[in-house]
């Protein structure tokens, strides 16, 4: 199996941005994911500020693999929808300016009825964002977890052009009671992998995230499946509940590199 590019989601370190970047460099992360709502804001990163951030990244030998732009509501909800669309587009431009081609957010609620009003709104917004991606050079990659892989893949396949991808998060799928059996059919859409693990809990109806390698996410099979579909993206370790984030991120990256 060929070597994979491994990095971390900065937010999981729970540190100010500069400290988080320096910590990622010490951990020898090849790539990082930056949060465009809580760590930096697109409106604040332009001109001199953008040049300074790029220089800092170069000095630390870090590459931005993705920009996260998580919204409180989905793209199917009309309330303040224009703000979410414009915010997503700003995050896409920021991603490109920082050398990344992926922006991560969830789709929102995907109605299982293909021609439902909310599904049509969702398709319209994603089509618009897909067109914009060709203009700006970065794509929205919808994160898995709130719905089955097959339902998310069906939505993306229904869009008029290839402008929206998938951020595969195995841990989120497991925690929410979904499986990975449909990955071969959706693998062609995967632009990023959030390396996260989990265990189901049928009694509670919702599972629990656990350190990488201790749950049901079979990363050797996931990596092999994606490689068969020519996946060339990176594997970003995500963990937001670690008692010792630095130690766990280091162990998680070592785990992935050993596969």
C-alpha positions as CSV (number, residue, x, y, z in Angstrom):
1,X,0.0,0.0,0.0
2,X,1.5,3.4,-1.0
3,X,2.2,6.0,1.6
4,X,-0.7,8.3,2.5
5,X,-0.6,12.0,3.4
6,X,-1.6,12.4,7.1
7,X,-2.5,15.5,9.1
8,X,-4.6,16.9,11.9
9,X,-7.7,19.0,12.4
10,X,-6.3,22.0,14.3
11,X,-9.5,22.6,16.3
12,X,-8.9,19.3,18.2
13,X,-5.8,20.7,19.8
14,X,-7.9,23.4,21.6
15,X,-5.1,25.9,21.3
16,X,-4.8,29.5,19.9
17,X,-4.1,29.4,16.1
18,X,-0.4,30.1,16.2
19,X,0.2,27.6,19.0
20,X,-1.8,25.1,17.2
21,X,0.2,25.5,14.0
22,X,3.5,25.2,15.9
23,X,2.2,22.1,17.6
24,X,1.1,20.6,14.3
25,X,4.6,21.3,13.0
26,X,6.2,19.6,16.0
27,X,4.0,16.6,15.4
28,X,5.2,16.4,11.8
29,X,1.7,16.7,10.4
30,X,2.0,16.9,6.6
31,X,-1.3,18.7,6.2
32,X,-3.8,20.6,8.5
33,X,-7.4,21.5,8.5
34,X,-8.3,25.1,9.5
35,X,-11.7,26.2,10.9
36,X,-12.9,29.3,8.9
37,X,-15.4,30.2,11.7
38,X,-13.5,29.8,15.0
39,X,-9.8,30.0,14.0
40,X,-9.7,32.4,11.2
41,X,-12.4,34.3,9.3
42,X,-12.2,34.8,5.5
43,X,-12.9,38.6,6.0
44,X,-9.8,38.9,8.2
45,X,-7.4,37.0,5.9
46,X,-6.7,39.1,2.9
47,X,-3.8,41.2,1.7
48,X,-1.0,41.5,4.3
49,X,-2.7,39.1,6.7
50,X,-3.0,36.4,4.0
51,X,0.7,36.9,3.1
52,X,1.7,36.6,6.7
53,X,-0.3,33.5,7.3
54,X,1.1,31.9,4.1
55,X,4.7,32.7,5.3
56,X,4.0,31.2,8.7
57,X,2.8,28.0,7.1
58,X,5.8,27.9,4.8
59,X,8.2,28.5,7.8
60,X,6.5,25.7,9.6
61,X,6.5,23.4,6.6
62,X,2.8,23.0,6.8
63,X,0.2,22.6,4.0
64,X,-3.5,23.4,4.3
65,X,-5.4,20.3,3.2
66,X,-8.9,21.7,3.9
67,X,-10.9,24.5,5.4
68,X,-13.8,23.7,7.6
69,X,-16.9,25.9,7.4
70,X,-19.5,24.4,9.6
71,X,-22.9,26.1,9.6
72,X,-25.6,25.8,12.2
73,X,-28.3,25.1,9.6
74,X,-28.2,23.0,6.4
75,X,-28.4,24.1,2.9
76,X,-32.0,22.9,2.7
77,X,-33.3,25.5,5.2
78,X,-34.4,28.8,3.7
79,X,-33.9,30.9,6.9
80,X,-30.7,33.0,6.3
81,X,-29.8,30.7,3.4
82,X,-28.2,33.5,1.4
83,X,-25.7,34.1,4.3
84,X,-24.7,30.5,4.4
85,X,-24.2,30.4,0.7
86,X,-22.1,33.6,0.7
87,X,-20.1,32.4,3.7
88,X,-19.4,29.1,2.0
89,X,-18.2,30.8,-1.1
90,X,-15.9,33.0,1.0
91,X,-14.5,29.9,2.7
92,X,-14.0,28.3,-0.8
93,X,-12.0,31.3,-1.9
94,X,-10.0,31.3,1.3
95,X,-9.2,27.6,0.8
96,X,-7.8,28.3,-2.6
97,X,-5.8,31.2,-1.3
98,X,-4.2,28.9,1.3
99,X,-3.4,26.2,-1.3
100,X,-6.3,23.9,-0.5
101,X,-9.1,22.7,-2.8
102,X,-11.6,21.4,-0.2
103,X,-14.1,23.1,2.1
104,X,-15.9,20.9,4.6
105,X,-19.5,21.3,5.8
106,X,-22.5,19.0,6.1
107,X,-25.4,19.2,3.6
108,X,-28.1,19.4,6.3
109,X,-31.2,17.2,6.3
110,X,-31.5,15.2,3.1
111,X,-35.1,14.2,2.5
112,X,-35.4,10.6,1.4
113,X,-38.0,11.6,-1.2
114,X,-36.1,12.7,-4.3
115,X,-38.6,15.3,-5.4
116,X,-39.4,16.8,-2.0
117,X,-39.3,20.7,-1.8
118,X,-36.4,20.6,0.7
119,X,-34.5,18.3,-1.6
120,X,-35.0,20.6,-4.5
121,X,-33.8,23.6,-2.5
122,X,-30.7,21.6,-1.5
123,X,-30.0,20.5,-5.0
124,X,-30.3,24.1,-6.2
125,X,-27.9,25.4,-3.6
126,X,-25.4,22.7,-4.2
127,X,-25.6,23.2,-8.0
128,X,-24.8,26.9,-7.5
129,X,-21.9,26.1,-5.2
130,X,-20.7,23.5,-7.7
131,X,-20.6,26.1,-10.5
132,X,-18.8,28.5,-8.2
133,X,-16.2,25.9,-7.4
134,X,-15.1,25.9,-11.1
135,X,-14.7,29.6,-10.9
136,X,-12.7,29.7,-7.6
137,X,-10.7,26.5,-7.7
138,X,-12.0,24.9,-4.5
139,X,-14.9,22.5,-3.9
140,X,-17.4,21.9,-1.1
141,X,-17.0,18.3,0.2
142,X,-20.1,17.3,2.2
143,X,-19.2,15.4,5.4
144,X,-20.8,12.1,6.1
145,X,-22.5,11.1,9.2
146,X,-26.0,12.5,9.4
147,X,-27.3,10.2,6.7
148,X,-26.3,6.9,5.0
149,X,-23.5,6.9,2.4
150,X,-25.9,5.7,-0.2
151,X,-28.3,8.6,0.4
152,X,-25.5,11.2,0.2
153,X,-24.1,9.6,-2.9
154,X,-27.6,9.6,-4.5
155,X,-27.9,13.3,-3.8
156,X,-24.5,14.1,-5.4
157,X,-25.1,11.9,-8.4
158,X,-28.4,13.8,-9.0
159,X,-26.5,17.2,-9.4
160,X,-26.1,18.5,-12.9
161,X,-22.3,18.8,-12.8
162,X,-19.3,17.5,-10.8
163,X,-18.8,20.4,-8.5
164,X,-19.5,18.9,-5.0
165,X,-17.6,16.1,-3.3
166,X,-17.6,14.0,-0.1
167,X,-15.6,14.3,3.1
168,X,-15.6,10.7,4.4
169,X,-15.9,10.5,8.2
170,X,-16.2,6.8,9.2
171,X,-16.5,7.7,12.9
172,X,-19.5,9.9,12.3
173,X,-21.2,7.2,10.3
174,X,-20.6,4.5,13.0
175,X,-21.7,6.9,15.9
176,X,-24.9,7.6,14.0
177,X,-25.7,3.9,13.3
178,X,-24.6,3.8,9.6
179,X,-22.2,1.4,7.9
180,X,-19.5,1.7,5.2
181,X,-20.8,-1.0,2.9
182,X,-21.6,1.5,0.2
183,X,-18.2,3.1,0.1
184,X,-17.2,1.5,-3.2
185,X,-20.1,3.2,-4.9
186,X,-19.4,6.6,-3.3
187,X,-15.6,6.5,-3.4
188,X,-15.4,8.4,-6.7
189,X,-16.8,11.4,-4.9
190,X,-14.4,11.4,-1.9
191,X,-12.1,14.4,-1.7
192,X,-11.1,14.2,1.9
193,X,-11.1,11.7,4.7
194,X,-11.6,12.7,8.4
195,X,-9.8,9.9,10.2
196,X,-12.2,9.3,13.1
197,X,-13.3,6.2,14.9
198,X,-16.3,5.2,16.8
199,X,-18.3,2.5,18.5
200,X,-22.1,2.0,18.2
201,X,-24.4,2.0,21.3
202,X,-27.7,0.5,20.4
203,X,-29.1,1.1,23.9
204,X,-28.5,4.9,23.7
205,X,-29.3,5.1,20.0
206,X,-26.1,7.0,19.4
207,X,-22.5,5.7,19.6
208,X,-19.3,7.1,21.0
209,X,-16.2,8.4,19.3
210,X,-13.0,6.6,20.4
211,X,-9.3,6.9,19.7
212,X,-8.3,5.8,16.2
213,X,-7.9,2.1,15.9
214,X,-10.1,1.2,18.9
215,X,-13.4,1.4,17.1
216,X,-15.2,-0.3,14.2
217,X,-13.6,1.9,11.4
218,X,-11.5,-0.5,9.4
219,X,-8.9,1.9,8.1
220,X,-6.8,-0.7,6.2
221,X,-9.9,-1.6,4.1
222,X,-11.0,2.1,3.8
223,X,-7.5,3.1,2.5
224,X,-7.4,0.2,0.1
225,X,-10.9,0.9,-1.3
226,X,-10.2,4.5,-1.9
227,X,-6.8,3.7,-3.5
228,X,-8.6,1.4,-5.9
229,X,-10.7,4.5,-6.9
230,X,-7.6,6.7,-7.4
231,X,-8.1,8.7,-4.2
232,X,-5.1,11.1,-3.9
233,X,-6.4,13.2,-1.0
234,X,-5.2,13.3,2.6
235,X,-6.3,11.7,5.9
236,X,-7.0,14.4,8.5
237,X,-7.2,13.0,12.1
238,X,-10.3,14.4,13.8
239,X,-10.8,14.1,17.6
240,X,-12.6,16.6,19.7
241,X,-12.9,14.7,23.0
242,X,-9.3,13.7,23.7
243,X,-8.0,14.3,27.3
244,X,-4.5,14.7,25.9
245,X,-4.9,15.9,22.3
246,X,-1.2,16.2,21.5
247,X,-0.4,12.6,22.5
248,X,-3.5,11.2,20.8
249,X,-2.9,13.1,17.6
250,X,0.6,11.8,17.5
251,X,-0.5,8.2,18.2
252,X,-3.3,8.5,15.5
253,X,-0.9,9.7,12.8
254,X,1.5,6.9,13.7
255,X,-1.3,4.4,13.4
256,X,-2.3,5.6,10.0
257,X,1.3,5.7,8.7
258,X,1.8,2.1,9.9
259,X,-1.0,0.8,7.7
